[in-house]
Each structure stands twice: as C-alpha cells, then as structure tokens.
C-alpha cells in the first residue's frame, strides 16, 4: 500500500516566496516607462526631475506602481520584503487555521487581509460606494466612534467592527446616503459635490443615539512611499510648521501622539495620529489578529463570547510586514516636459497649493528602526518630493468630522502626500479622494478646500479659466 504523501507547509511557503521573488525581480528589471523625459532607450534617467524619491524611485506606471520595492532593497532586506509582502496579502481565516500562519481572523474585524483595504498597496474602492456602507465579508473603511464628551463606549471601543465570524454578531452596520449639489465655475463650466450622511444600524448591543455619538469615517490611504514618510527629517517638519503664512490664513501644526509609550511626531494617518505604521494595530483592530502589542481580542470585554486563541501573529512576522511597507518605492513622475503639465505646475504654485503640499523634503541622516530593532540605512539622506508638509491644517466646516485626535481638532486634517496620486486610477481603479472618498475626481477634491486654511487655493482655482484648471489636473496626473 502506498504511503500517504506528507505535505510540508513550511516548504510550500518557501517555494511560494521564491516564485514571488522571481516574479518581482522580473517586474523590477523590466520597466514599462516609455516616456523619453524619464528614461532614455538605454534605461538611464533622462531628467532628474522625474525622480520622485531619489534612488527610491521606481520606473513603472502599471498596477504594481505602489507595490514595488526600490532597487536599494537587496539581500536579506529583499528576502524579508518578500515575506512581508506575502503576509500583507495573506487572507486570514478563523482560528484554528488548517495552514499555520493564516489564522486569527476575527471574531470581530473589518477586513480579512491588508489588501482587502489596500489592494496593490493602494486604496481599495470603499464599500461606501459599492455597497452603501458595510460590505459583504469586508469593509474598506474604518468608522471611529466616541461620545460627545470624548469617551469611548464600553460595548464598542474605538472602532466599529462591522464584520464577524464564529457566530459572533458584528457590532453594527455603517450606512451612507449622499446629497448632490450642482455648481458652476464663473466661466459657466458645471461641477457637483456630494455630501455624505452617515448612520449606524443593526447595533449588536445598546443603540447609541445620534445626539450622544461622534463618528468619523475614513477610507484607506495609499501606501506608496511610506518608509520615506516615516524617515522624514523631523527638524525640517518643525521648521515648516514655524513658517506661517498669515496673509493666506495658513498655519500648519505638528501633531504629537503616543505610540509604544513614547511621545512621537505624528506622520501617519488622516489626522497624523500615528508615529509609526501601526502594523500591530492593523492586525489587531482591522483583522482581529492578536499580537504581543495587542494581546486581547478587540471584543474581549463585550457581553457576547469573542473567544481567545492567544497570540496569532509573531513580532517577527509583523516586523517583516513593517519592513515591506517601509521599502515600497515611489513611481517616477511622467510627462514632465509636457507644456500643459508645466503650465499646471505653475498654476498649482500660483494657487498657493505648494505652501501645504510642499514639493521637496529630505529624510533624516539617522537610519529608521523597525519594531524588532532592525535598522534600514537605505532610507537615510534622501531628497524626496512627497508634495506634503505632513502637518495638519484646519480645512473648514465642510470637511470637519468633529472627531479630534491628540491635538488635531475635528476640522484639521493632515496634508495628503500627492506622490503617486496620478496613478491611483491605474492601481486602484477609481479616483475617489479626501478622507472619506467623497471627492470623485481631482476637481471635486480641490473644490472641497473651501473654507479654512485652504480657502485661498479654492478661491484662486475657481476663478481660473478652464484651460488653467485643466492644466492643474494634468499636472496632478503626472505625479
């Protein structure tokens, strides 16, 4: 009788990593950039202005443009990048899992993997627009909750978990309706804006009345260039924050947050509310995967049974995911000598957009350190072009969510980095922008800048002639 074949799961994983590595090497080695302003036929950089992020720049404008490492990521760093990429994409299942390293999902969660919200390391199209709120099996947005006096609700905590496994009830369902208003520019061109109204139904426990609830809905951010963002020279950020523009009403503010028991400069998140990449928090709160930093299930204190399977992902694995996120390259700029793009850049500056979307920054000379102590020297001493000051600005009542975090008020939002934004359609299949995706295109995103510190840009843009407005959009698409 033939003996049954024993499948070594560890060897299968190693084989999959090797295959993925070979595929990525092919992607990195073969560019799809044919723009002569960017690369010569021999593959050399034709114009340094195309370099979005020094030698962290990658030369692809395909769907992998946010999900490719810099060529500086080599050797053991590359091996760990590939393992982190695998874990980032790995769909999680409920514990105990038949395949080691794939369990931990739920019992309360939002997404079943990192890529459910960040497909190709971009912004998955939110289920706000595909399902009217909570999705089927995952939701590509987070819903932050607290009371009017700033406290968390004991039965719900910080985030609404609208998905569940194992007979546990989801905490509730987020719903949205949109009101569309139609406007015209002074030259007669029409545009419209949609304003969301969010409400929660199907509460698993007590219903929280609207008059007692403050909620903030946030759609995913692009993960392009994250490592360079976290490695930015913080003295340079402090210098930018000290350089106010009272004549335009612009005064950016540093957010100081607390991560791992330390006071840090907030750089990550819609309100710059995080001083690290929140890998552990993402596994815990977004997927329900317990870890050393967050060892308890998010529903541990709920009246319903949320089980306890112990630690479900190791610090070593999470450090590989963190390394992956820190090592993602930034796609090169395209069409930099196109006359319309050049005009758009001039008009972008004329509208004072560059005062907050600062074109050029630098990373610190000190290597950044991961959660496991690994230092990443390849992130140090870079000249980068994120088009952000990483400060929060008061964006006025139209975009206010009344949900403050640390010293960021309910109307303040971090300046979104614009690098890679022109490829969002290619990578993620949509052009929804702003913190909750309400802007359906570039023009709407700009027109939501009305009120607050960005009002000067809104006013200048709306008074421009159509060809100049179109040129700014064309410039944004080149980034």
C-alpha positions in Angstrom: 0.0 0.0 0.0 1.4 3.4 -1.0 2.2 5.6 2.0 0.3 8.9 2.0 2.4 11.9 0.9 3.2 14.3 3.8 3.0 17.9 2.6 5.5 20.2 4.3 3.7 23.5 4.6 6.9 25.3 5.5 8.5 24.2 2.2 5.4 25.2 0.3 5.6 28.7 1.8 9.3 28.9 0.9 8.6 27.8 -2.6 5.8 30.5 -3.0 8.1 33.1 -1.6 10.8 32.1 -4.1 8.3 32.2 -7.0 7.0 35.6 -5.9 10.6 36.9 -5.6 11.5 35.8 -9.1 8.3 37.4 -10.5 9.1 40.7 -8.7 12.7 40.6 -10.0 11.3 40.5 -13.5 8.9 43.4 -12.7 11.7 45.5 -11.2 14.2 44.6 -14.0 11.7 45.4 -16.8 10.2 48.9 -16.7 7.1 49.9 -18.5 8.1 53.6 -18.7 8.5 54.7 -22.3 8.4 58.4 -21.6 11.7 59.8 -23.1 11.6 62.6 -20.5 12.0 59.9 -17.8 14.2 57.2 -19.3 16.5 57.0 -22.3 16.3 53.9 -24.6 19.3 52.5 -22.6 17.3 52.8 -19.4 19.2 55.8 -17.9 17.3 58.6 -16.1 16.9 61.3 -18.7 15.8 64.1 -16.4 16.5 64.2 -12.6 13.1 66.0 -12.1 11.5 62.6 -12.8 13.0 61.2 -9.6 10.1 61.4 -7.1 12.2 59.9 -4.3 15.9 59.9 -5.1 17.1 56.3 -5.7 13.9 55.0 -4.1 12.2 56.0 -7.4 10.8 53.1 -9.4 10.0 53.2 -13.2 6.7 51.6 -13.7 3.3 53.1 -14.2 1.4 49.8 -14.1 -0.9 48.4 -11.5 2.2 47.4 -9.4 3.4 51.1 -9.2 2.6 51.3 -5.4 3.7 47.7 -4.7 7.3 47.5 -5.9 10.5 47.9 -3.8 13.3 50.3 -4.6 16.4 48.8 -6.2 18.2 49.7 -2.9 16.3 46.9 -1.1 18.7 44.0 -1.6 20.0 40.8 0.1 18.3 39.9 3.3 16.2 43.0 3.2 14.8 41.9 -0.1 14.0 38.4 1.3 12.2 40.0 4.3 10.4 42.3 1.9 9.0 39.4 0.0 8.0 37.6 3.2 6.3 40.8 4.4 4.5 41.2 1.1 3.2 37.6 1.4 1.9 38.3 4.9 0.4 41.6 3.8 -1.6 39.8 1.0 -2.4 36.7 3.0 -6.2 36.3 3.6 -6.8 35.4 7.2 -9.2 32.7 8.3 -10.7 31.9 11.7 -8.5 30.0 14.2 -7.6 27.3 14.5 -6.4 27.5 10.9 -5.6 24.4 8.8 -2.5 26.1 7.5 -0.1 27.6 10.1 0.3 31.4 9.8 -3.1 32.0 8.1 -5.4 32.1 11.2 -6.5 34.8 13.6 -9.3 36.4 11.6 -12.0 37.9 13.9 -14.1 37.1 15.7 -14.7 40.9 15.2 -12.9 42.5 12.2 -13.2 45.0 9.3 -11.1 43.4 6.6 -9.7 39.8 6.1 -6.3 40.9 4.9 -4.2 44.1 4.4 -5.0 44.0 0.7 -8.8 44.0 1.3 -8.4 47.7 2.1 -5.1 48.3 0.3 -5.2 46.3 -2.9 -1.8 46.6 -4.7 -0.8 48.8 -1.7 -3.2 51.4 -2.9 -6.8 52.5 -1.9 -9.3 49.8 -2.5 -12.6 51.4 -3.6 -14.6 51.8 -0.5 -17.7 49.8 0.1 -19.3 53.1 0.9 -19.6 53.4 -2.9 -20.1 49.8 -3.8 -22.4 48.7 -1.0 -23.7 51.9 0.5 -21.7 51.2 3.7 -20.8 47.9 5.2 -19.6 45.4 2.7 -20.1 41.6 2.3 -17.3 39.9 4.0 -15.1 43.0 4.4 -15.4 46.8 4.6 -12.8 49.1 3.1 -13.2 51.9 5.5 -12.8 52.5 9.3 -15.5 54.0 11.4 -14.2 55.8 14.6 -16.6 56.2 17.5 -16.7 58.2 20.7 -19.1 60.1 22.8 -19.8 63.8 22.7 -17.6 64.2 25.8 -14.7 62.4 24.2 -15.1 58.9 25.8 -15.2 55.5 24.2 -18.3 53.4 24.6 -17.6 50.3 26.7 -19.6 48.0 24.5 -17.9 49.2 21.3 -14.5 50.7 21.8 -12.5 52.9 19.4 -13.7 51.4 16.0 -16.9 49.9 14.8 -16.3 46.3 13.7 -18.9 45.6 11.2 -17.8 42.1 10.3 -17.7 39.0 12.5 -17.0 35.2 12.5 -17.9 32.2 14.5 -21.4 33.1 15.5 -20.4 36.4 17.0 -22.5 39.4 16.0 -20.9 42.4 14.1 -21.0 45.5 16.3 -23.2 47.3 13.8 -23.5 48.4 10.2 -22.4 51.7 8.7 -24.7 53.2 6.1 -24.3 56.3 4.0 -26.6 58.5 1.8 -25.3 61.3 -0.4 -26.8 64.6 -1.2 -25.6 66.0 -4.5 -25.3 69.8 -5.1 -24.7 71.3 -8.5 -22.5 74.3 -9.1 -20.8 76.2 -11.9 -17.5 77.9 -12.2 -17.6 81.7 -13.1 -16.9 80.7 -16.7 -20.0 78.5 -16.7 -18.5 75.0 -16.5 -20.6 72.8 -14.2 -19.4 70.6 -11.4 -21.1 68.9 -8.4 -20.2 67.8 -4.9 -21.7 65.0 -2.9 -22.1 65.4 0.9 -22.4 62.2 2.9 -24.7 61.4 5.8 -23.5 58.5 7.9 -25.6 56.5 10.3 -25.3 53.1 12.1 -27.9 50.4 12.2 -28.0 46.8 13.5 -26.2 47.6 16.7 -25.3 44.3 18.4 -25.9 45.8 21.9 -27.4 49.1 23.0 -28.1 51.6 20.3 -26.2 54.8 20.7 -28.4 57.8 20.0 -27.2 60.3 17.4 -27.1 63.1 19.9 -24.6 61.1 22.0 -22.4 59.9 19.1 -19.4 61.4 17.3 -18.3 59.3 14.3 -15.6 59.7 11.7 -15.5 57.6 8.5 -12.0 57.1 7.0 -11.3 55.4 3.7 -7.8 53.7 3.0 -4.7 55.7 2.3 -2.2 54.8 -0.4 0.9 53.0 1.0 3.3 54.3 -1.6 6.4 55.9 -0.1 5.5 55.1 3.5 9.1 54.4 4.6 10.4 57.7 3.3 7.5 59.5 5.1 8.4 57.9 8.4 12.1 58.6 7.8 11.5 62.3 7.1 13.8 64.8 8.8 11.6 65.9 11.7 13.6 69.1 12.3 12.6 70.1 8.7 9.0 69.5 9.6 9.3 71.6 12.7 10.9 74.4 10.6 8.0 74.3 8.1 5.5 74.4 11.0 7.2 77.5 12.3 6.9 79.2 8.9 3.4 80.6 9.0 1.6 82.4 6.2 -0.8 84.8 7.9 -1.5 86.6 4.7 -3.2 83.5 3.4 -4.5 82.2 6.7 -2.2 79.1 6.6 -0.7 77.8 9.8 0.2 74.1 9.8 0.5 72.3 13.1 2.6 69.3 14.2 0.6 66.5 15.9 2.2 64.9 18.9 0.9 61.4 19.6 1.8 58.5 21.8 2.9 55.2 20.4 4.5 52.3 22.3 4.6 54.5 25.4 6.6 57.3 23.7 5.7 60.8 22.6 6.2 61.0 18.9 5.7 63.3 15.9 2.5 62.1 14.2 3.2 61.4 10.5 0.9 58.6 9.5 -2.9 58.6 9.3 -5.6 61.1 8.1 -5.0 63.3 11.2 -1.3 62.4 11.6 -2.5 60.5 14.7 0.2 57.8 14.5 4.0 58.0 15.0 4.6 54.5 13.4 3.0 52.5 10.7 0.5 50.8 13.2 1.2 47.3 11.8 0.3 45.7 15.1 -2.8 47.9 15.5 -3.8 47.0 11.9 -3.6 43.3 12.6 -5.5 43.6 15.9 -8.3 46.1 15.2 -8.7 45.7 11.4 -8.4 41.9 11.2 -8.8 40.7 14.8 -5.4 39.1 14.8 -3.9 39.3 18.3 -0.2 40.0 18.8 2.3 40.9 21.6 1.4 44.6 21.5 -2.4 44.0 21.4 -2.8 40.5 23.0 -6.5 40.7 23.6 -9.4 40.3 21.1 -11.0 43.7 20.4 -14.3 42.4 21.8 -12.8 40.9 24.9 -15.0 42.9 27.3 -18.2 42.5 25.3 -21.2 40.6 26.7 -21.0 38.2 23.7 -18.4 35.5 23.6 -15.5 36.5 21.4 -13.2 33.5 22.2 -9.5 33.6 22.9 -6.9 31.8 20.8 -3.8 33.5 22.3 -1.2 35.3 20.2 -2.0 34.8 16.5 0.9 36.6 14.7 4.5 36.9 15.9 6.5 40.1 16.2 9.0 38.7 13.7 6.2 38.3 11.1 4.9 41.8 11.8 8.4 43.3 11.5 8.6 41.7 8.1 5.3 43.4 7.1 6.7 46.7 8.6 9.9 46.3 6.5 7.8 45.7 3.4 5.8 48.9 4.0 9.0 50.9 4.7 10.6 49.6 1.5 7.9 50.4 -1.1 9.3 52.6 -3.9 7.7 55.7 -5.4 6.8 55.8 -9.1 8.7 58.3 -11.3 7.0 61.4 -12.5 5.8 61.3 -16.1 5.4 63.9 -18.9 7.5 66.4 -17.0 8.2 68.4 -20.2 4.7 68.4 -21.5 3.7 72.1 -21.9 0.3 71.5 -20.2 1.9 69.8 -17.3 4.5 72.6 -16.9 1.6 75.1 -17.1 -0.3 73.1 -14.5 2.7 73.2 -12.1 2.9 77.0 -12.5 -0.8 77.3 -11.7 -0.5 74.9 -8.8 2.0 77.2 -7.2 0.1 80.3 -8.2 -2.9 78.9 -6.3 -0.6 78.5 -3.2 -1.2 74.8 -3.2 2.6 74.3 -2.7 2.5 76.1 0.7 0.9 73.0 2.2 1.7 70.4 -0.5 5.4 71.1 -0.1 7.2 69.7 -3.1 10.6 68.8 -1.6 11.7 67.4 1.7 14.6 65.3 3.0 14.9 62.2 5.1 16.9 62.1 8.3 20.6 61.1 8.3 19.7 58.6 11.0 18.5 55.2 9.9 15.0 54.4 10.8 14.4 51.4 13.2 11.7 48.8 13.0 9.8 47.2 15.8 12.3 44.4 16.1 15.3 46.7 16.2 16.3 46.3 12.5 17.8 49.5 11.1 17.1 50.5 7.5 20.1 52.6 6.3 18.7 52.8 2.8 16.0 55.3 3.9 18.5 57.9 5.2 19.7 61.1 3.5 17.2 61.1 0.6 15.8 64.1 -1.3 12.1 63.3 -1.8 9.2 65.0 -3.4 6.0 63.9 -1.5 4.1 67.2 -2.0 3.1 67.3 1.7 4.3 69.1 4.8 2.8 66.2 7.0 1.2 68.8 9.2 -2.5 69.2 10.0 -4.5 72.2 8.7 -7.9 73.4 9.5 -9.9 72.6 6.4 -13.1 74.4 7.4 -16.6 73.2 8.4 -17.3 71.5 5.1 -14.8 68.7 5.8 -15.0 68.7 9.6 -15.9 65.4 11.3 -15.8 66.9 14.8 -13.6 64.0 15.9 -10.4 65.2 17.5 -7.3 63.1 17.9 -4.5 64.2 20.2 -4.0 67.9 19.3 -5.6 67.6 15.9 -9.1 69.2 16.1 -12.3 67.9 14.4 -11.7 70.2 11.4 -8.0 69.5 11.0 -6.6 67.0 8.5 -3.0 66.0 7.6 -1.8 67.3 4.2 -2.1 64.2 1.9 1.1 63.4 0.1 0.5 63.7 -3.7 3.3 61.5 -5.0 1.8 58.6 -7.0 -1.7 60.2 -7.0 -1.8 60.3 -10.8 -1.6 56.5 -10.9 -4.5 55.8 -8.4 -6.9 55.0 -11.2 -4.4 52.5 -12.7 -3.6 50.9 -9.3 -6.9 51.0 -7.6 -9.5 51.5 -10.3 -11.0 54.7 -9.0 -10.4 58.4 -8.4 -12.1 58.9 -5.0 -10.1 61.3 -2.8 -10.2 63.0 0.6 -10.5 61.3 4.0 -13.8 59.6 3.2 -13.6 59.4 -0.5 -16.4 61.9 -1.1 -14.4 63.7 -3.9 -15.0 61.6 -7.0 -12.2 63.3 -9.1 -9.4 65.9 -8.8 -11.7 68.9 -9.4 -14.1 67.9 -6.6 -11.2 67.3 -4.3 -9.9 70.9 -4.9 -13.4 72.4 -4.6 -13.8 70.8 -1.2 -11.0 73.0 0.0 -13.5 75.8 0.6 -13.2 77.4 4.0 -10.4 77.1 6.5 -6.7 77.4 5.6 -7.1 76.1 2.1 -9.7 78.7 1.1 -7.1 80.8 -0.7 -6.4 77.9 -3.1 -10.1 77.2 -3.6 -10.8 80.9 -4.5 -7.9 81.1 -6.9 -8.6 77.8 -8.6 -12.4 78.6 -9.1 -11.6 81.9 -10.7 -9.1 80.4 -13.2 -10.1 79.9 -16.8 -10.9 76.3 -17.7 -7.7 75.6 -19.5 -5.7 76.6 -16.4 -7.9 74.4 -14.2 -7.4 71.5 -16.6 -3.7 72.1 -16.6 -3.5 71.7 -12.8 -5.4 68.4 -13.1 -3.0 67.3 -15.8 -0.1 68.2 -13.5 -1.5 66.2 -10.7 -1.9 63.2 -13.0 1.9 63.5 -13.8 2.8 62.9 -10.1 
